[in-house]
Amino acid sequence: MILKIIAKPNSKNPGIEKLSETDWIVRLKSPPVDGKANEELIERIAEELRIAKSKVELLKGESGKNKKIQIHF
């Protein structure tokens, strides 16, 4: 499964908003510095789907707000 994510770092109210099954907005507490926001993004998605972090792979958007995430079940 591939998720299309809009990441919003430095958010005061972190959380996940599901626009559809594959389109999500993820608000992150971490700043977009040194990959911290990407790490938190992977943790939040894994937690939401109740899977291991190793099953979540960032395909595109390492330095942008629009990301594609591959979920390996």
Distance bins in CASP14 RR format, pairs under 12 A and 6 or more apart:
PFRMAT RR
TARGET T0000
AUTHOR 0000-0000-0000
RMODE 2
METHOD distances of the structure
MODEL  1
1 21 0 0 0 0 1 0 0 0 0 0 0
1 22 1 0 0 1 0 0 0 0 0 0 0
1 24 0 0 0 0 0 1 0 0 0 0 0
1 45 0 0 0 0 0 1 0 0 0 0 0
1 49 0 0 0 0 1 0 0 0 0 0 0
1 51 0 0 0 0 0 1 0 0 0 0 0
1 55 0 0 0 0 0 1 0 0 0 0 0
1 56 0 0 0 0 0 1 0 0 0 0 0
1 57 0 0 0 0 0 1 0 0 0 0 0
1 59 0 0 0 0 0 1 0 0 0 0 0
1 68 0 0 0 0 0 1 0 0 0 0 0
1 69 0 0 0 0 1 0 0 0 0 0 0
1 70 1 0 0 1 0 0 0 0 0 0 0
1 71 1 0 1 0 0 0 0 0 0 0 0
1 72 0 0 0 0 1 0 0 0 0 0 0
1 73 1 0 0 1 0 0 0 0 0 0 0
2 21 0 0 0 0 0 1 0 0 0 0 0
2 22 1 0 0 1 0 0 0 0 0 0 0
2 23 0 0 0 0 0 1 0 0 0 0 0
2 24 0 0 0 0 0 1 0 0 0 0 0
2 45 0 0 0 0 0 1 0 0 0 0 0
2 56 0 0 0 0 0 1 0 0 0 0 0
2 57 0 0 0 0 1 0 0 0 0 0 0
2 58 0 0 0 0 0 1 0 0 0 0 0
2 59 1 0 0 1 0 0 0 0 0 0 0
2 60 0 0 0 0 1 0 0 0 0 0 0
2 67 0 0 0 0 0 1 0 0 0 0 0
2 68 1 0 1 0 0 0 0 0 0 0 0
2 69 1 0 0 1 0 0 0 0 0 0 0
2 70 1 0 1 0 0 0 0 0 0 0 0
2 71 1 0 0 1 0 0 0 0 0 0 0
2 72 0 0 0 0 0 1 0 0 0 0 0
3 16 0 0 0 0 0 1 0 0 0 0 0
3 18 0 0 0 0 1 0 0 0 0 0 0
3 19 0 0 0 0 0 1 0 0 0 0 0
3 20 0 0 0 0 1 0 0 0 0 0 0
3 21 0 0 0 0 1 0 0 0 0 0 0
3 22 1 0 1 0 0 0 0 0 0 0 0
3 23 1 0 0 1 0 0 0 0 0 0 0
3 24 1 0 1 0 0 0 0 0 0 0 0
3 25 0 0 0 0 0 1 0 0 0 0 0
3 26 0 0 0 0 1 0 0 0 0 0 0
3 41 0 0 0 0 0 1 0 0 0 0 0
3 42 0 0 0 0 0 1 0 0 0 0 0
3 44 0 0 0 0 0 1 0 0 0 0 0
3 45 1 0 0 1 0 0 0 0 0 0 0
3 46 0 0 0 0 0 1 0 0 0 0 0
3 48 0 0 0 0 0 1 0 0 0 0 0
3 49 0 0 0 0 1 0 0 0 0 0 0
3 56 0 0 0 0 1 0 0 0 0 0 0
3 57 0 0 0 0 0 1 0 0 0 0 0
3 58 0 0 0 0 0 1 0 0 0 0 0
3 59 0 0 0 0 1 0 0 0 0 0 0
3 60 0 0 0 0 0 1 0 0 0 0 0
3 66 0 0 0 0 0 1 0 0 0 0 0
3 67 0 0 0 0 1 0 0 0 0 0 0
3 68 1 0 0 1 0 0 0 0 0 0 0
3 69 1 0 1 0 0 0 0 0 0 0 0
3 70 0 0 0 0 1 0 0 0 0 0 0
3 71 1 0 0 1 0 0 0 0 0 0 0
3 72 0 0 0 0 0 1 0 0 0 0 0
4 18 0 0 0 0 0 1 0 0 0 0 0
4 19 0 0 0 0 1 0 0 0 0 0 0
4 20 0 0 0 0 1 0 0 0 0 0 0
4 21 0 0 0 0 0 1 0 0 0 0 0
4 22 1 0 1 0 0 0 0 0 0 0 0
4 23 1 0 1 0 0 0 0 0 0 0 0
4 24 1 0 0 1 0 0 0 0 0 0 0
4 25 0 0 0 0 0 1 0 0 0 0 0
4 26 0 0 0 0 0 1 0 0 0 0 0
4 59 0 0 0 0 0 1 0 0 0 0 0
4 60 0 0 0 0 1 0 0 0 0 0 0
4 61 0 0 0 0 0 1 0 0 0 0 0
4 65 0 0 0 0 0 1 0 0 0 0 0
4 66 1 0 0 1 0 0 0 0 0 0 0
4 67 1 0 0 1 0 0 0 0 0 0 0
4 68 1 0 0 1 0 0 0 0 0 0 0
4 69 0 0 0 0 1 0 0 0 0 0 0
4 70 0 0 0 0 0 1 0 0 0 0 0
4 71 0 0 0 0 0 1 0 0 0 0 0
5 15 0 0 0 0 0 1 0 0 0 0 0
5 16 0 0 0 0 1 0 0 0 0 0 0
5 17 0 0 0 0 0 1 0 0 0 0 0
5 18 0 0 0 0 0 1 0 0 0 0 0
5 19 0 0 0 0 0 1 0 0 0 0 0
5 20 0 0 0 0 0 1 0 0 0 0 0
5 22 0 0 0 0 1 0 0 0 0 0 0
5 23 0 0 0 0 1 0 0 0 0 0 0
5 24 1 0 1 0 0 0 0 0 0 0 0
5 25 1 0 0 1 0 0 0 0 0 0 0
5 26 1 0 1 0 0 0 0 0 0 0 0
5 27 0 0 0 0 0 1 0 0 0 0 0
5 28 0 0 0 0 0 1 0 0 0 0 0
5 37 0 0 0 0 0 1 0 0 0 0 0
5 38 0 0 0 0 0 1 0 0 0 0 0
5 41 1 0 0 1 0 0 0 0 0 0 0
5 42 0 0 0 0 0 1 0 0 0 0 0
5 44 0 0 0 0 1 0 0 0 0 0 0
5 45 1 0 0 1 0 0 0 0 0 0 0
5 48 0 0 0 0 0 1 0 0 0 0 0
5 56 0 0 0 0 0 1 0 0 0 0 0
5 58 0 0 0 0 1 0 0 0 0 0 0
5 59 0 0 0 0 0 1 0 0 0 0 0
5 60 0 0 0 0 1 0 0 0 0 0 0
5 61 0 0 0 0 1 0 0 0 0 0 0
5 64 0 0 0 0 0 1 0 0 0 0 0
5 65 0 0 0 0 1 0 0 0 0 0 0
5 66 1 0 0 1 0 0 0 0 0 0 0
5 67 1 0 1 0 0 0 0 0 0 0 0
5 68 1 0 0 1 0 0 0 0 0 0 0
5 69 1 0 1 0 0 0 0 0 0 0 0
5 70 0 0 0 0 0 1 0 0 0 0 0
5 71 0 0 0 0 0 1 0 0 0 0 0
6 16 0 0 0 0 0 1 0 0 0 0 0
6 17 0 0 0 0 1 0 0 0 0 0 0
6 18 0 0 0 0 0 1 0 0 0 0 0
6 19 0 0 0 0 1 0 0 0 0 0 0
6 23 0 0 0 0 1 0 0 0 0 0 0
6 24 1 0 0 1 0 0 0 0 0 0 0
6 25 1 0 1 0 0 0 0 0 0 0 0
6 26 1 0 0 1 0 0 0 0 0 0 0
6 27 0 0 0 0 1 0 0 0 0 0 0
6 28 0 0 0 0 0 1 0 0 0 0 0
6 41 0 0 0 0 0 1 0 0 0 0 0
6 61 0 0 0 0 0 1 0 0 0 0 0
6 64 0 0 0 0 1 0 0 0 0 0 0
6 65 1 0 1 0 0 0 0 0 0 0 0
6 66 1 0 0 1 0 0 0 0 0 0 0
6 67 1 0 0 1 0 0 0 0 0 0 0
6 68 0 0 0 0 0 1 0 0 0 0 0
6 69 0 0 0 0 0 1 0 0 0 0 0
7 14 0 0 0 0 0 1 0 0 0 0 0
7 15 0 0 0 0 0 1 0 0 0 0 0
7 16 0 0 0 0 0 1 0 0 0 0 0
7 17 0 0 0 0 0 1 0 0 0 0 0
7 24 0 0 0 0 1 0 0 0 0 0 0
7 25 0 0 0 0 1 0 0 0 0 0 0
7 26 1 0 1 0 0 0 0 0 0 0 0
7 27 0 0 0 0 1 0 0 0 0 0 0
7 28 1 0 0 1 0 0 0 0 0 0 0
7 29 0 0 0 0 0 1 0 0 0 0 0
7 30 0 0 0 0 1 0 0 0 0 0 0
7 31 0 0 0 0 0 1 0 0 0 0 0
7 32 1 0 0 1 0 0 0 0 0 0 0
7 35 0 0 0 0 0 1 0 0 0 0 0
7 36 0 0 0 0 0 1 0 0 0 0 0
7 37 1 0 0 1 0 0 0 0 0 0 0
7 38 1 0 0 1 0 0 0 0 0 0 0
7 39 0 0 0 0 0 1 0 0 0 0 0
7 40 0 0 0 0 1 0 0 0 0 0 0
7 41 1 0 1 0 0 0 0 0 0 0 0
7 42 0 0 0 0 0 1 0 0 0 0 0
7 44 0 0 0 0 1 0 0 0 0 0 0
7 45 0 0 0 0 0 1 0 0 0 0 0
7 58 0 0 0 0 0 1 0 0 0 0 0
7 60 0 0 0 0 0 1 0 0 0 0 0
7 61 0 0 0 0 1 0 0 0 0 0 0
7 62 0 0 0 0 0 1 0 0 0 0 0
7 63 0 0 0 0 0 1 0 0 0 0 0
7 64 1 0 0 1 0 0 0 0 0 0 0
7 65 1 0 1 0 0 0 0 0 0 0 0
7 66 1 0 0 1 0 0 0 0 0 0 0
7 67 1 0 1 0 0 0 0 0 0 0 0
7 68 0 0 0 0 0 1 0 0 0 0 0
7 69 0 0 0 0 1 0 0 0 0 0 0
8 14 0 0 0 0 1 0 0 0 0 0 0
8 15 0 0 0 0 1 0 0 0 0 0 0
8 16 0 0 0 0 0 1 0 0 0 0 0
8 17 0 0 0 0 1 0 0 0 0 0 0
8 24 0 0 0 0 0 1 0 0 0 0 0
8 25 1 0 0 1 0 0 0 0 0 0 0
8 26 1 0 0 1 0 0 0 0 0 0 0
8 27 1 0 1 0 0 0 0 0 0 0 0
8 28 1 0 0 1 0 0 0 0 0 0 0
8 29 0 0 0 0 0 1 0 0 0 0 0
8 30 0 0 0 0 0 1 0 0 0 0 0
8 31 0 0 0 0 0 1 0 0 0 0 0
8 32 0 0 0 0 1 0 0 0 0 0 0
8 37 0 0 0 0 1 0 0 0 0 0 0
8 40 0 0 0 0 0 1 0 0 0 0 0
8 41 0 0 0 0 0 1 0 0 0 0 0
8 44 0 0 0 0 0 1 0 0 0 0 0
8 64 0 0 0 0 0 1 0 0 0 0 0
8 65 1 0 0 1 0 0 0 0 0 0 0
8 66 0 0 0 0 0 1 0 0 0 0 0
8 67 0 0 0 0 0 1 0 0 0 0 0
9 26 0 0 0 0 1 0 0 0 0 0 0
9 27 0 0 0 0 1 0 0 0 0 0 0
9 28 1 0 1 0 0 0 0 0 0 0 0
9 29 0 0 0 0 1 0 0 0 0 0 0
9 30 1 0 1 0 0 0 0 0 0 0 0
9 31 1 0 1 0 0 0 0 0 0 0 0
9 32 1 0 1 0 0 0 0 0 0 0 0
9 33 0 0 0 0 1 0 0 0 0 0 0
9 34 0 0 0 0 0 1 0 0 0 0 0
9 35 0 0 0 0 1 0 0 0 0 0 0
9 36 0 0 0 0 1 0 0 0 0 0 0
9 37 1 0 1 0 0 0 0 0 0 0 0
9 38 0 0 0 0 1 0 0 0 0 0 0
9 39 0 0 0 0 0 1 0 0 0 0 0
9 40 0 0 0 0 1 0 0 0 0 0 0
9 41 0 0 0 0 1 0 0 0 0 0 0
9 44 0 0 0 0 0 1 0 0 0 0 0
9 63 0 0 0 0 0 1 0 0 0 0 0
9 64 0 0 0 0 1 0 0 0 0 0 0
9 65 0 0 0 0 1 0 0 0 0 0 0
9 67 0 0 0 0 0 1 0 0 0 0 0
10 27 0 0 0 0 1 0 0 0 0 0 0
10 28 1 0 0 1 0 0 0 0 0 0 0
10 29 1 0 0 1 0 0 0 0 0 0 0
10 30 1 0 0 1 0 0 0 0 0 0 0
10 31 1 0 1 0 0 0 0 0 0 0 0
10 32 1 0 0 1 0 0 0 0 0 0 0
10 33 0 0 0 0 1 0 0 0 0 0 0
10 36 0 0 0 0 0 1 0 0 0 0 0
10 37 0 0 0 0 1 0 0 0 0 0 0
10 40 0 0 0 0 0 1 0 0 0 0 0
10 65 0 0 0 0 0 1 0 0 0 0 0
11 17 0 0 0 0 0 1 0 0 0 0 0
11 25 0 0 0 0 1 0 0 0 0 0 0
11 26 0 0 0 0 1 0 0 0 0 0 0
11 27 1 1 0 0 0 0 0 0 0 0 0
11 28 1 0 1 0 0 0 0 0 0 0 0
11 29 1 0 0 1 0 0 0 0 0 0 0
11 30 0 0 0 0 1 0 0 0 0 0 0
11 31 0 0 0 0 0 1 0 0 0 0 0
11 32 0 0 0 0 0 1 0 0 0 0 0
11 37 0 0 0 0 1 0 0 0 0 0 0
11 40 0 0 0 0 0 1 0 0 0 0 0
11 41 0 0 0 0 0 1 0 0 0 0 0
11 44 0 0 0 0 0 1 0 0 0 0 0
11 65 0 0 0 0 0 1 0 0 0 0 0
12 27 0 0 0 0 1 0 0 0 0 0 0
12 28 0 0 0 0 0 1 0 0 0 0 0
12 29 0 0 0 0 1 0 0 0 0 0 0
13 25 0 0 0 0 0 1 0 0 0 0 0
13 26 0 0 0 0 0 1 0 0 0 0 0
13 27 1 0 0 1 0 0 0 0 0 0 0
13 28 0 0 0 0 0 1 0 0 0 0 0
13 29 0 0 0 0 1 0 0 0 0 0 0
14 25 0 0 0 0 0 1 0 0 0 0 0
14 26 0 0 0 0 1 0 0 0 0 0 0
14 27 1 0 1 0 0 0 0 0 0 0 0
14 28 1 0 1 0 0 0 0 0 0 0 0
14 29 1 0 1 0 0 0 0 0 0 0 0
14 30 0 0 0 0 1 0 0 0 0 0 0
14 37 0 0 0 0 0 1 0 0 0 0 0
14 40 0 0 0 0 1 0 0 0 0 0 0
14 41 0 0 0 0 0 1 0 0 0 0 0
14 43 0 0 0 0 0 1 0 0 0 0 0
14 44 1 0 0 1 0 0 0 0 0 0 0
14 47 0 0 0 0 0 1 0 0 0 0 0
14 48 0 0 0 0 0 1 0 0 0 0 0
15 24 0 0 0 0 1 0 0 0 0 0 0
15 25 0 0 0 0 1 0 0 0 0 0 0
15 26 1 0 0 1 0 0 0 0 0 0 0
15 27 1 0 1 0 0 0 0 0 0 0 0
15 28 0 0 0 0 1 0 0 0 0 0 0
15 29 0 0 0 0 1 0 0 0 0 0 0
15 40 0 0 0 0 0 1 0 0 0 0 0
15 41 0 0 0 0 0 1 0 0 0 0 0
15 43 0 0 0 0 0 1 0 0 0 0 0
15 44 1 0 0 1 0 0 0 0 0 0 0
15 45 0 0 0 0 0 1 0 0 0 0 0
15 47 0 0 0 0 0 1 0 0 0 0 0
15 48 0 0 0 0 1 0 0 0 0 0 0
16 23 0 0 0 0 0 1 0 0 0 0 0
16 24 1 0 1 0 0 0 0 0 0 0 0
16 25 1 0 0 1 0 0 0 0 0 0 0
16 26 1 0 1 0 0 0 0 0 0 0 0
16 27 1 0 0 1 0 0 0 0 0 0 0
16 28 0 0 0 0 1 0 0 0 0 0 0
16 40 0 0 0 0 0 1 0 0 0 0 0
16 41 0 0 0 0 1 0 0 0 0 0 0
16 43 0 0 0 0 0 1 0 0 0 0 0
16 44 1 0 0 1 0 0 0 0 0 0 0
16 45 1 0 0 1 0 0 0 0 0 0 0
16 46 0 0 0 0 0 1 0 0 0 0 0
16 47 0 0 0 0 1 0 0 0 0 0 0
16 48 1 0 1 0 0 0 0 0 0 0 0
16 49 0 0 0 0 0 1 0 0 0 0 0
17 23 0 0 0 0 1 0 0 0 0 0 0
17 24 1 0 0 1 0 0 0 0 0 0 0
17 25 1 0 1 0 0 0 0 0 0 0 0
17 26 1 0 0 1 0 0 0 0 0 0 0
17 27 1 0 0 1 0 0 0 0 0 0 0
17 44 0 0 0 0 0 1 0 0 0 0 0
17 48 0 0 0 0 0 1 0 0 0 0 0
18 24 1 0 1 0 0 0 0 0 0 0 0
18 25 0 0 0 0 1 0 0 0 0 0 0
18 26 0 0 0 0 1 0 0 0 0 0 0
18 45 0 0 0 0 0 1 0 0 0 0 0
18 48 0 0 0 0 1 0 0 0 0 0 0
18 49 0 0 0 0 0 1 0 0 0 0 0
19 25 1 0 0 1 0 0 0 0 0 0 0
19 26 0 0 0 0 0 1 0 0 0 0 0
21 49 0 0 0 0 0 1 0 0 0 0 0
21 71 0 0 0 0 0 1 0 0 0 0 0
22 45 0 0 0 0 0 1 0 0 0 0 0
22 68 0 0 0 0 1 0 0 0 0 0 0
22 69 0 0 0 0 1 0 0 0 0 0 0
22 70 0 0 0 0 0 1 0 0 0 0 0
22 71 0 0 0 0 1 0 0 0 0 0 0
23 66 0 0 0 0 0 1 0 0 0 0 0
23 67 0 0 0 0 0 1 0 0 0 0 0
23 68 0 0 0 0 0 1 0 0 0 0 0
23 69 0 0 0 0 0 1 0 0 0 0 0
24 41 0 0 0 0 0 1 0 0 0 0 0
24 44 0 0 0 0 1 0 0 0 0 0 0
24 45 0 0 0 0 1 0 0 0 0 0 0
24 48 0 0 0 0 1 0 0 0 0 0 0
24 49 0 0 0 0 0 1 0 0 0 0 0
24 66 0 0 0 0 0 1 0 0 0 0 0
24 67 0 0 0 0 1 0 0 0 0 0 0
24 68 0 0 0 0 0 1 0 0 0 0 0
24 69 0 0 0 0 1 0 0 0 0 0 0
24 71 0 0 0 0 0 1 0 0 0 0 0
25 41 0 0 0 0 0 1 0 0 0 0 0
25 44 0 0 0 0 0 1 0 0 0 0 0
25 65 0 0 0 0 1 0 0 0 0 0 0
25 66 0 0 0 0 0 1 0 0 0 0 0
25 67 0 0 0 0 0 1 0 0 0 0 0
26 37 0 0 0 0 1 0 0 0 0 0 0
26 38 0 0 0 0 0 1 0 0 0 0 0
26 40 0 0 0 0 1 0 0 0 0 0 0
26 41 1 0 1 0 0 0 0 0 0 0 0
26 42 0 0 0 0 0 1 0 0 0 0 0
26 43 0 0 0 0 0 1 0 0 0 0 0
26 44 1 0 1 0 0 0 0 0 0 0 0
26 45 1 0 0 1 0 0 0 0 0 0 0
26 46 0 0 0 0 0 1 0 0 0 0 0
26 47 0 0 0 0 0 1 0 0 0 0 0
26 48 0 0 0 0 1 0 0 0 0 0 0
26 56 0 0 0 0 0 1 0 0 0 0 0
26 65 0 0 0 0 1 0 0 0 0 0 0
26 66 0 0 0 0 0 1 0 0 0 0 0
26 67 0 0 0 0 1 0 0 0 0 0 0
26 69 0 0 0 0 1 0 0 0 0 0 0
27 37 0 0 0 0 0 1 0 0 0 0 0
27 40 0 0 0 0 0 1 0 0 0 0 0
27 41 0 0 0 0 0 1 0 0 0 0 0
27 44 0 0 0 0 1 0 0 0 0 0 0
27 65 0 0 0 0 0 1 0 0 0 0 0
28 35 0 0 0 0 0 1 0 0 0 0 0
28 36 0 0 0 0 1 0 0 0 0 0 0
28 37 1 0 1 0 0 0 0 0 0 0 0
28 38 0 0 0 0 1 0 0 0 0 0 0
28 39 0 0 0 0 1 0 0 0 0 0 0
28 40 1 0 1 0 0 0 0 0 0 0 0
28 41 1 0 0 1 0 0 0 0 0 0 0
28 42 0 0 0 0 0 1 0 0 0 0 0
28 43 0 0 0 0 1 0 0 0 0 0 0
28 44 1 0 0 1 0 0 0 0 0 0 0
28 45 0 0 0 0 0 1 0 0 0 0 0
28 65 0 0 0 0 0 1 0 0 0 0 0
28 67 0 0 0 0 0 1 0 0 0 0 0
29 36 0 0 0 0 1 0 0 0 0 0 0
29 37 0 0 0 0 1 0 0 0 0 0 0
29 39 0 0 0 0 0 1 0 0 0 0 0
29 40 1 0 0 1 0 0 0 0 0 0 0
29 41 0 0 0 0 0 1 0 0 0 0 0
29 43 0 0 0 0 0 1 0 0 0 0 0
29 44 0 0 0 0 1 0 0 0 0 0 0
30 36 1 0 1 0 0 0 0 0 0 0 0
30 37 1 0 1 0 0 0 0 0 0 0 0
30 38 0 0 0 0 1 0 0 0 0 0 0
30 39 1 0 0 1 0 0 0 0 0 0 0
30 40 1 0 1 0 0 0 0 0 0 0 0
30 41 0 0 0 0 1 0 0 0 0 0 0
30 42 0 0 0 0 0 1 0 0 0 0 0
30 43 0 0 0 0 1 0 0 0 0 0 0
30 44 0 0 0 0 0 1 0 0 0 0 0
31 37 1 0 0 1 0 0 0 0 0 0 0
31 38 0 0 0 0 0 1 0 0 0 0 0
31 39 0 0 0 0 0 1 0 0 0 0 0
31 40 0 0 0 0 1 0 0 0 0 0 0
32 38 0 0 0 0 1 0 0 0 0 0 0
32 39 0 0 0 0 0 1 0 0 0 0 0
32 40 0 0 0 0 0 1 0 0 0 0 0
32 41 0 0 0 0 0 1 0 0 0 0 0
32 61 0 0 0 0 0 1 0 0 0 0 0
32 62 0 0 0 0 0 1 0 0 0 0 0
32 63 1 0 0 1 0 0 0 0 0 0 0
32 64 1 0 0 1 0 0 0 0 0 0 0
32 65 0 0 0 0 1 0 0 0 0 0 0
32 67 0 0 0 0 0 1 0 0 0 0 0
33 39 0 0 0 0 0 1 0 0 0 0 0
33 40 0 0 0 0 0 1 0 0 0 0 0
33 63 0 0 0 0 0 1 0 0 0 0 0
34 40 0 0 0 0 0 1 0 0 0 0 0
34 62 0 0 0 0 0 1 0 0 0 0 0
34 63 0 0 0 0 0 1 0 0 0 0 0
35 41 0 0 0 0 1 0 0 0 0 0 0
35 42 0 0 0 0 0 1 0 0 0 0 0
35 58 0 0 0 0 0 1 0 0 0 0 0
35 61 0 0 0 0 0 1 0 0 0 0 0
35 62 0 0 0 0 1 0 0 0 0 0 0
35 63 0 0 0 0 1 0 0 0 0 0 0
35 64 0 0 0 0 0 1 0 0 0 0 0
36 42 0 0 0 0 0 1 0 0 0 0 0
36 43 0 0 0 0 0 1 0 0 0 0 0
37 43 0 0 0 0 0 1 0 0 0 0 0
37 44 0 0 0 0 0 1 0 0 0 0 0
37 58 0 0 0 0 0 1 0 0 0 0 0
37 61 0 0 0 0 0 1 0 0 0 0 0
37 62 0 0 0 0 0 1 0 0 0 0 0
37 63 0 0 0 0 0 1 0 0 0 0 0
37 64 0 0 0 0 1 0 0 0 0 0 0
37 65 0 0 0 0 1 0 0 0 0 0 0
37 67 0 0 0 0 1 0 0 0 0 0 0
38 44 0 0 0 0 0 1 0 0 0 0 0
38 45 0 0 0 0 0 1 0 0 0 0 0
38 53 0 0 0 0 0 1 0 0 0 0 0
38 56 0 0 0 0 0 1 0 0 0 0 0
38 57 0 0 0 0 0 1 0 0 0 0 0
38 58 1 0 0 1 0 0 0 0 0 0 0
38 59 0 0 0 0 0 1 0 0 0 0 0
38 60 0 0 0 0 0 1 0 0 0 0 0
38 61 0 0 0 0 1 0 0 0 0 0 0
38 62 1 0 0 1 0 0 0 0 0 0 0
38 63 0 0 0 0 1 0 0 0 0 0 0
38 64 0 0 0 0 1 0 0 0 0 0 0
38 65 0 0 0 0 0 1 0 0 0 0 0
38 67 0 0 0 0 1 0 0 0 0 0 0
38 69 0 0 0 0 0 1 0 0 0 0 0
39 45 0 0 0 0 0 1 0 0 0 0 0
39 46 0 0 0 0 0 1 0 0 0 0 0
39 53 0 0 0 0 1 0 0 0 0 0 0
39 56 0 0 0 0 0 1 0 0 0 0 0
39 58 0 0 0 0 1 0 0 0 0 0 0
39 62 0 0 0 0 0 1 0 0 0 0 0
40 46 0 0 0 0 0 1 0 0 0 0 0
40 47 0 0 0 0 0 1 0 0 0 0 0
40 53 0 0 0 0 0 1 0 0 0 0 0
40 56 0 0 0 0 0 1 0 0 0 0 0
40 58 0 0 0 0 0 1 0 0 0 0 0
41 47 0 0 0 0 0 1 0 0 0 0 0
41 48 0 0 0 0 0 1 0 0 0 0 0
41 53 0 0 0 0 0 1 0 0 0 0 0
41 56 0 0 0 0 1 0 0 0 0 0 0
41 57 0 0 0 0 0 1 0 0 0 0 0
41 58 1 0 0 1 0 0 0 0 0 0 0
41 61 0 0 0 0 0 1 0 0 0 0 0
41 62 0 0 0 0 0 1 0 0 0 0 0
41 64 0 0 0 0 0 1 0 0 0 0 0
41 65 0 0 0 0 0 1 0 0 0 0 0
41 67 1 0 0 1 0 0 0 0 0 0 0
41 68 0 0 0 0 0 1 0 0 0 0 0
41 69 1 0 0 1 0 0 0 0 0 0 0
42 48 0 0 0 0 0 1 0 0 0 0 0
42 49 0 0 0 0 0 1 0 0 0 0 0
42 51 0 0 0 0 0 1 0 0 0 0 0
42 52 0 0 0 0 0 1 0 0 0 0 0
42 53 1 0 1 0 0 0 0 0 0 0 0
42 54 0 0 0 0 1 0 0 0 0 0 0
42 55 0 0 0 0 1 0 0 0 0 0 0
42 56 1 0 1 0 0 0 0 0 0 0 0
42 57 0 0 0 0 1 0 0 0 0 0 0
42 58 1 0 0 1 0 0 0 0 0 0 0
42 59 0 0 0 0 0 1 0 0 0 0 0
42 62 0 0 0 0 0 1 0 0 0 0 0
42 67 0 0 0 0 0 1 0 0 0 0 0
42 69 1 0 0 1 0 0 0 0 0 0 0
42 70 0 0 0 0 0 1 0 0 0 0 0
42 71 0 0 0 0 0 1 0 0 0 0 0
43 49 0 0 0 0 0 1 0 0 0 0 0
43 51 0 0 0 0 0 1 0 0 0 0 0
43 52 0 0 0 0 0 1 0 0 0 0 0
43 53 1 0 0 1 0 0 0 0 0 0 0
43 54 0 0 0 0 0 1 0 0 0 0 0
43 56 0 0 0 0 1 0 0 0 0 0 0
44 50 0 0 0 0 0 1 0 0 0 0 0
44 51 0 0 0 0 0 1 0 0 0 0 0
44 53 0 0 0 0 0 1 0 0 0 0 0
44 56 0 0 0 0 1 0 0 0 0 0 0
44 69 0 0 0 0 0 1 0 0 0 0 0
45 51 0 0 0 0 1 0 0 0 0 0 0
45 52 0 0 0 0 0 1 0 0 0 0 0
45 53 0 0 0 0 1 0 0 0 0 0 0
45 55 0 0 0 0 1 0 0 0 0 0 0
45 56 1 0 1 0 0 0 0 0 0 0 0
45 57 0 0 0 0 0 1 0 0 0 0 0
45 58 0 0 0 0 1 0 0 0 0 0 0
45 67 0 0 0 0 1 0 0 0 0 0 0
45 68 0 0 0 0 0 1 0 0 0 0 0
45 69 1 0 0 1 0 0 0 0 0 0 0
45 70 0 0 0 0 0 1 0 0 0 0 0
45 71 1 0 0 1 0 0 0 0 0 0 0
45 72 0 0 0 0 0 1 0 0 0 0 0
46 52 1 0 0 1 0 0 0 0 0 0 0
46 53 1 0 1 0 0 0 0 0 0 0 0
46 54 0 0 0 0 1 0 0 0 0 0 0
46 55 1 0 0 1 0 0 0 0 0 0 0
46 56 1 0 1 0 0 0 0 0 0 0 0
46 57 0 0 0 0 0 1 0 0 0 0 0
46 58 0 0 0 0 0 1 0 0 0 0 0
46 69 0 0 0 0 0 1 0 0 0 0 0
46 71 0 0 0 0 1 0 0 0 0 0 0
46 72 0 0 0 0 0 1 0 0 0 0 0
47 53 0 0 0 0 1 0 0 0 0 0 0
47 55 0 0 0 0 0 1 0 0 0 0 0
47 56 0 0 0 0 1 0 0 0 0 0 0
48 56 0 0 0 0 1 0 0 0 0 0 0
48 69 0 0 0 0 0 1 0 0 0 0 0
48 71 0 0 0 0 0 1 0 0 0 0 0
49 55 0 0 0 0 1 0 0 0 0 0 0
49 56 1 0 0 1 0 0 0 0 0 0 0
49 69 0 0 0 0 0 1 0 0 0 0 0
49 71 1 0 0 1 0 0 0 0 0 0 0
49 72 0 0 0 0 0 1 0 0 0 0 0
49 73 0 0 0 0 1 0 0 0 0 0 0
50 56 0 0 0 0 0 1 0 0 0 0 0
50 71 0 0 0 0 0 1 0 0 0 0 0
50 73 0 0 0 0 0 1 0 0 0 0 0
51 57 0 0 0 0 0 1 0 0 0 0 0
51 69 0 0 0 0 0 1 0 0 0 0 0
51 70 0 0 0 0 0 1 0 0 0 0 0
51 71 1 0 0 1 0 0 0 0 0 0 0
51 72 0 0 0 0 1 0 0 0 0 0 0
51 73 1 0 0 1 0 0 0 0 0 0 0
52 71 0 0 0 0 0 1 0 0 0 0 0
52 72 0 0 0 0 1 0 0 0 0 0 0
52 73 0 0 0 0 0 1 0 0 0 0 0
53 69 0 0 0 0 0 1 0 0 0 0 0
53 71 0 0 0 0 0 1 0 0 0 0 0
53 72 0 0 0 0 0 1 0 0 0 0 0
54 70 0 0 0 0 0 1 0 0 0 0 0
54 71 0 0 0 0 0 1 0 0 0 0 0
54 72 0 0 0 0 1 0 0 0 0 0 0
55 69 0 0 0 0 0 1 0 0 0 0 0
55 70 0 0 0 0 1 0 0 0 0 0 0
55 71 1 0 0 1 0 0 0 0 0 0 0
55 72 1 0 1 0 0 0 0 0 0 0 0
55 73 1 0 0 1 0 0 0 0 0 0 0
56 67 0 0 0 0 0 1 0 0 0 0 0
56 68 0 0 0 0 0 1 0 0 0 0 0
56 69 1 0 0 1 0 0 0 0 0 0 0
56 70 1 0 0 1 0 0 0 0 0 0 0
56 71 1 0 0 1 0 0 0 0 0 0 0
56 72 1 0 0 1 0 0 0 0 0 0 0
56 73 0 0 0 0 0 1 0 0 0 0 0
57 67 0 0 0 0 0 1 0 0 0 0 0
57 68 0 0 0 0 1 0 0 0 0 0 0
57 69 1 0 0 1 0 0 0 0 0 0 0
57 70 1 0 1 0 0 0 0 0 0 0 0
57 71 1 0 0 1 0 0 0 0 0 0 0
57 72 1 0 0 1 0 0 0 0 0 0 0
58 64 0 0 0 0 0 1 0 0 0 0 0
58 66 0 0 0 0 0 1 0 0 0 0 0
58 67 1 0 0 1 0 0 0 0 0 0 0
58 68 1 0 0 1 0 0 0 0 0 0 0
58 69 1 0 0 1 0 0 0 0 0 0 0
58 70 0 0 0 0 1 0 0 0 0 0 0
58 71 0 0 0 0 0 1 0 0 0 0 0
59 66 0 0 0 0 0 1 0 0 0 0 0
59 67 1 0 0 1 0 0 0 0 0 0 0
59 68 1 0 1 0 0 0 0 0 0 0 0
59 69 1 0 0 1 0 0 0 0 0 0 0
59 70 1 0 1 0 0 0 0 0 0 0 0
59 71 0 0 0 0 0 1 0 0 0 0 0
59 72 0 0 0 0 0 1 0 0 0 0 0
60 66 1 0 0 1 0 0 0 0 0 0 0
60 67 1 0 0 1 0 0 0 0 0 0 0
60 68 1 0 1 0 0 0 0 0 0 0 0
60 69 0 0 0 0 1 0 0 0 0 0 0
60 70 0 0 0 0 1 0 0 0 0 0 0
61 67 1 0 1 0 0 0 0 0 0 0 0
61 68 1 0 0 1 0 0 0 0 0 0 0
61 69 0 0 0 0 1 0 0 0 0 0 0
62 68 0 0 0 0 0 1 0 0 0 0 0
62 69 0 0 0 0 0 1 0 0 0 0 0
END
